[in-house]
Amino acid sequence: MNTPTNYLINSEELTTLGYTPGRAFGVALRTANKYQHLGKETLLAQFANVLASPEAFAADIVYGKLAQALIEEAAIPEDAYIPLRDAGADYAIYGESHIEAGARAQMDVAMQLPVTVAGALMPDAHQGYGLPIGGVLAVENAVIPYGVGVDIGCRMALSVYDIPEAFFDANQAQFKRELIAQTRFGAGHGFKPDERADHTVLTDVAFGMNTFVANLKDKAWTQLGTSGGGNHFVEFGIIDFATGDEALGVSAGKYLALLSHSGSRGLGATIAGHYTKLAKELCRLPHEAQNLAYLGLDTEAGQEYWQAMTLAGDYASANHEIIHRKMAKALGAEVLAKVENHHNFAWKETWNGQEVIVHRKGVTPAGKGVLGIIPGSMTAAGFLVRGKGEVASINSASHGAGRQMSRTQAIKTISKEAMRAELRARGVTLVGAGLDEAPMAYKDIHTVMAAQTDLVDVLATFTPRIVRMADDGSRED
């Protein structure tokens, strides 16, 4: 795999230069993308110069917008903001050596919020918006829309069938046809009126909470039973219970299983955007913490978001329920066990005797005895786990392997031939997906799992065999 000398500057490199999350940070990323032909070294050097003396670049053709954003940020008086704590509390980090500096920097800022009680960083963590993906944050009487994430209630769902591995191997063409027939993928994609599914979630009174949410109901109905783009998938694989699990009622052995990953689609994304904007207007934080703007749960806005978030989570669950129900019917299969879990959500919990709101952004709940699914990549193993209830992790574990390359870097550095070779070597049939989801873009799932043995016990191992993702590689996730 050849790496080009001039690839897009990433968030971690900007953080290393001294840039902090905020408007100027975004302008810098867009400038790097637009002018990447100037070369990485030149751009990095000039970004450092602009940060040091923005006034000197105010009229520059290339760097003028960045300089202006920095000047405007510096001009906002400090007393216009809700102050952060001078130093954040310590937090647990799992798999620290494999976590990028940008994710650490974001978590450090989150720990300085005046409402923060505790935090933790999972071994699959990487930089996101506001709270890093793989970040856990417990706060007092408040909710952070970007601490939940854009895809509210994104979740995993697993159905274990009474179908042996040998039958699947002998009939893979049939299973591939059903996987394509029973699923629909991609940003903005949905069903025509005569194709739409029905579910009790559409009768939820929360759709009438205000005009904004009510206007999203038709979109929600259109997309009910579909999956997003990006890293969302529905796949067949073989799940291996080495010893069986009495609580699940599954004996030792290998079974065909269906595993899905998706969330609340356009409904959740629109809710997230609306309430993040509102939070930023009501909760003015310093620019490095702007994406962590929060809403008090004792306010009307906070209660509105909480109700809308809960609706989006229930809607995400309904999407998976419809997909799994349709597939079981199409296959004529008995479902031996079903397991699912949210991530990208906020929960009211008790931690160390204190009532808190726990945000898990790309994080699997792992309270004592709680079941969850931690996938790898389209070719790497996934794991059915049972939580140990580790206090330091705030009852949490990773939600997957985690990215080791940005989407842009993956597209620029991974060839189609390399991706096809990896799929062949692993015996995986892929339908859809772009190079940004190539297995090589992700961390080693076994390294991630080794870093969280204190957090979960592994009950079974899932090996992907036929994977369905968005045909157009759309990036809604």
N, C-alpha and C positions, 0 to 999 in steps of 0.2 A: 504494500500500500504506500503510494507516494504522497507526501504532504506538500501542498503548494507553499511557496515562500511567503505569499501575500494573502493570508486569509483574514476573515473578519475579526477585529479585536473583540474579545468577550468581556463580560461583566467583571470577572475576576481580575483581569488585567487592568481595568479602569480602577477597581478598588485598590489595587496595589499602588497605582499612581497617587492615590489620595482622594479620588472622587467618592462621594457618598450618595446613596439613593436619593433621588429627587428629580426635578425637571431637567437640570443640567446633565445629569447622568444619562437620561433618555436622549437628549440632544446629542451627546457625545457618541452614543451607540449608532444613532442614525447618520451622523457625520462620517463615522468610520465605514459604515456600509456604503454610503454614497461615493466616498472618495478613496476606497480601498486600493484603487490603482496607484495611489501615491506611495504605497508600500507600508508595511506594518511598522518598521522602525521609525520612519518619518512621522507617521501618525502618532505613535506613542510619544515621541520626543516633543512634538508640537502640542499634544494634549497636556503634557506636563508644563510646558511654557505658558499655555493659556490659563491653566489653573493657578499658576504662580502670579501672572500679571494679566488678568483679563482685559483691563483697559487698553493695553497695547494692541489687542487684536479685535477691538470693537468694530472696526471698519473692514476687517479682512474678509475676502470673498469666501474662503473655505471655512474659517473658524469664527466668523463674526457672530453667528447665531449662538454658538456655544459660549462665547465670551459674554454676550448680552444676557444669557440665562444665568451665568455665574454672577454677573454684576447685580442683576435683579434679586437673586437669592440673598446676596450679601447685604442688600439695602433694606431688607425687611427687618424691622427692629425686633430684638430678642424678646421683648415683653409682649409681642403679639402672639407668642406661642405658649402652649402649655409646656412647662419645663420638664425635661427628662431628669431622671436621677443622675447624679454625677458618676456613679458606678453601679452597674447592674449586679445582681446576685449571681453566684456561681450556678452552673447547670451541668447536668450529666451529659457526656458525649460518648457515643458508642461507635467504634471504628474510626477514631479520630484521624488516623494517618491517611485515610482514604476520602476525607471530606475537604472540598475546596475552600479556599480562604474566603471567598465571597459569601458562602453559606454561613460560615462562622461570624463574619462581620454583621450579617443581617440578624443573626441570633443575639449577638452582643447588644445591638440596638434594641431589640425586642425586650431584653431583660432590663432595660432602663426605663420602660414605660412606668408611669406612676401607679398603674393598676396591676402590674405584674406581681405574681406570687411565686411562681416556679417555672422552670423550663427544662427541656431536654432535646437533644439532637440525635436522630437515628442514623445508622450506618449507611443508609442510601441517600443521605441528605445532599441537596445541591441548591444553587441559588434560584430564587423565584421572585415574586413581587411581594414586598412586605415581609411576612414570615417565610423563611426558606422552606422549600418542599422537603419534607422529612423533619420539620420542626414541630415541637409540642410546646404549647404555652398555656399555663394556667393563670387566669386573671380574676380579679375580684369585681363582681357585679357589672361586667361589661362584656361586649362581644365585638370582635374585630372582623369586618367583612373580608379583608384580604388575609386574615389569619385563618379563615375557613377556606378561601380560595374561590376561583372563578367557577369551577365545575362543582357546585354545591352537591354534597351527598354522593360524589363519585364512589363507586363501590365494587367489590368483587362478589361473584355468586358462583357456586359450584353445585352441580348435580351429579351424583354418582349413580350410574345405571346398572341394571342386572344383565349387562352385556359383557361377555368375556373378551379378552384381548384378541383371541384367535378369530372370532367372528368379525370383529372390526377389521383386522388385517385382511380378511378374505373379501370384504365388501367396502373397501375405502372409497370407491367411486360413488357408491350410493350415499355415503355419509358426507362426501364433499358436495354432492348435489343438494342435499337437505340443508347443509350449512349455508349455502348461497341462497336457497329458496326461502329460508325462515328468518333471515337477518337482513338488515338494511343499515348502511353506514354513511358517515360523512357530514361535514358541517352544513347545516341548513337542510339536510335531506329528511324527508318524511313520507307519509302515505297520502294517497288521494282519498277523498271523502268516503268512497265505497270500499276502501281497503282498511280503514281505521279499526283499531282494536278498541275494546271497552274495558274499563277498570273502575273500581269504586273510588280511586283517588280523584277522578274527575268530578265527583260529587262533594269533595272536601269543602267545607264552609270557608276555608282560608282563601279560596279563589274569589270570595266576595269581600275580603278584608279592606280593599280600596280599589279605586279605578285602575291604578297602575297594574296590579296583579290580575285583576279581572280581564284586562285586555290581553293577557298572555295565555288565557285558557285555550283558545283555538290553536295557537302554535303548539301548546303542550299536547293537545289531542292529536294533532297532525304527526308529531314526532314520537308518540307513545309506542314503545316496543322497538325503538331504533337505537343505534349506537353512534357515538361521535367519531371524529377523526383522530389524528394524532396517535397516541399510544393505546387507544381503545380497541378491544378485540372480542371476538367470540371464537372459541377453539375447542376441538376435540383432542383428548389426550388420554393416556393410560395412567391411572392412579394406583399406586402400590401401597397397600396397607401391610406392612411387614408383620405386625402382630395383631391386627384388627383393633377395633375400638368398641367396647361394650356400650358406652354412652350413646354413640352414633348408631349402634346396631349393625355394624359392618364387620364381617369376618375377615381374617387375614386372606390376602389374595390381590390379584390385579383385576381392575374393572375399567370399562370405558367411562369417561366423565366428560361433562361439558363445563367449561370455565369461561366466564364472561367478565369484562371490565368496561364499565361506562358509567355515566352519571346523569345529570338532570338536563342535559342538552340546552336548547335555547332558553328554556324557562329559567334554569339556574344561572346561566351566564348573564341574562338581562337583569335578574334580581341582584346579582353580585355587582354589576356595573352601576346600577341605580343607587344602591345603598352605600357603596364605597364612595361615590361622589358626595352623597349626603353626609357621610361621616367626616369627610375631609372639610366640608363647609362648617360643620358643627364642632369639630375637634381639631383645632389648628395645632399641629405638632411641628417641631423643627424639621427642616427639609429632609434630613436623613431618615426621619421616622414617619414621613407623610403617608406612606402606604400602610401604616399600622394604625391609622385613625380608628377610634373606637366609638361605640354608642353605648351609653349607660343603659342597663336593663331597667332602671327606674324612670326612663324617659319614653315618650310615645314612639320616637324613631327606633329606639332599641327594641321595644316590644314588637313593632312592625317587622323589623328585620328578622327577629327570632321566629315569628310566625311564618314569614315567607321562607326562611331557611328550612324550617321543619317541613313545610309543604314540598319544597324542592327535594329534600331527602326522601320523603315518602314517594314522590314521583319517580326518582331514580330507582328506588326499589321496585316500583311497578313496572318500569321498563324491563328490568331483569326477569321479573316474574313472568311477563308475557313471552319473552324470548324462550325461557326455559320450559314454559307450559306448551308452547307451540312445538318445540323440538321433541319433547317427550311424546306428544301425540303423534307427530309425524313418524317417529321411530317405532311407535308401539312399545315403548320401553317402560319398565317399572323403575321409579326413582327410589333407590335404597336409602339415600341420605341427601340432604340439602343443607348447605352452609353458605352464609353471606355475611359481609361486614362493610360498614361505611368507612371511608376516609374522607377528608375535606369536609369537616363538620365541627360543630361545637356542642359539648355536652355539659350538663349541670352535674357535677360530681363532688364527692367529699375527698379531699386529699390532706393527709396529716391532720385530720380532725376539722378542717376548714372547708366551708362551701365555696367552690370555685367554678369558673367556666373554663373547661379544658378545650383548647383548639388543637385539632390534629390535622395538619395540612399535609396530605400525602403520608399519613401515619395510620397504622393498624391498631385498633383498640386491643389491649392485651392484659385486661384484668384477670384475676385468678379464675381459671376455668373457662375463660371466654375463647370461643373458636374464631379463627381467622384464616385468611388465605394470603400468602405472600408469593406472587409470581416472580419469575426471572425475566426472560425475554422470549421472543418467538421461538427460540431454539433451546433455551436453558430451562432447567427444572424449576417447578414451583412447589410450594410446601403448604400442606394443611397443618395448622399449628394450634396449640392450646396455650393461652397466656398464663404466666406465672404470677402476675400481679406485683411486679417489681416497683417499689415506691419511687426509687430514683428516676425511673423512666416515665413516671406519671402513668403507670399501667399502659404502656405503649410499646410498639415494635415497628420495624420498617414496613413500608407498603409495597416494596419490590426491590429490584436490584439497584435502581437509581442510575441516572445518566452519568457517563464519564466524558461525553462529548455533547456540545450544544447541537441543536438540530442543523444549524448552518454548517458547523464544522463537519458533522457526519456526512452531509450531502457533498461537501467539497472533497472529503478525504476517503470515502468508501465507494468503491466501484460496484456496479451492478454484478459484475462477474464474481467479485469477492463475496458479495451477499449470497448469490446463487450457490457458490461453492460451499458456504457454511450451511445453507439449508440442506443441500445434498448430503453433506457429511453427517448431519444430525437426523436425516430421514424425515424432514418436515416438509409438508406441502403448504405453500403460502398462496392465499388469494388476496390480492390487493397489497396495500402498504407502500410507503416510499422509503428511500434510503435513510431518511432521518430516523427511522425505526429499526434500522439494521441491528442485529445482535451485538455487533462490535461497538455500538454507541453506548452500551450499558456496562456497568460494573459487573464483576464476577459475583453471581448470586451466592456462591459457596463462601466467598470471603465475607459477604454481608451477613450471611447466616451465622458464620463462626464468631462474628462480633456481637451477637445478641443471644448467646446461649443462656444468659441469665434472665432473658425476657420471655422466651417461649420454649415449649417442647414440640418437636416435630412428630406428628401422628402419621403422615403419609406423604409420599412424593409424587408429584404430577409431572408427566413428561409430555410436552406438546407434540401432536402428530399432524393435525390439519388446522391451520390458523387463518382466520378471516379478519381483515382490517379494511379501512376505507380505501376504495379503489383509486381515489385521486390523491391519496396522501395528504388530505386536508388536515389542518393542525388544531382543530378544536379539541382541547383536552383539559 
